[in-house]
Amino acid sequence: MYKSRRKIMLHSTLGRFRLMLWLQGISYVLLLFVAFPLRDAGIMPQAVTWFGNLYGFLFLMYLLFMVTMYTSQKWRLRRPIALFFVSFIPLGNMIYDVVVFRKLYRQLNKA
């Protein structure tokens, strides 16, 4: 049952957006809580460059997915604006996913 849920998640637009939301959120947390301390401690100064590039790429993909979801799901403008600002809060994407998208995703799968 778990594998079928994962398969369904990746075959829907909302599921792919949720995956991108988590990847972008994890990369932001890694940048803030792994790369910056490594740089500041002098252990690995290039860590911010690596994680920063990864975060930048995933953030742009996240914005692209958000625009796609806005147009395909006919969201009101309030949701993409909230998602944009929530993405700058560490773990904000994950909390938003659990609170909002998980309920919406379950409703779509039941229909």
Secondary structure as UniProt FT lines:
FT   HELIX           2..11
FT   HELIX           13..30
FT   HELIX           31..35
FT   HELIX           36..40
FT   TURN            41..42
FT   TURN            45..46
FT   HELIX           47..72
FT   TURN            73..74
FT   HELIX           78..86
FT   TURN            87..88
FT   TURN            90..91
FT   HELIX           92..96
FT   HELIX           97..101
FT   HELIX           102..110
//
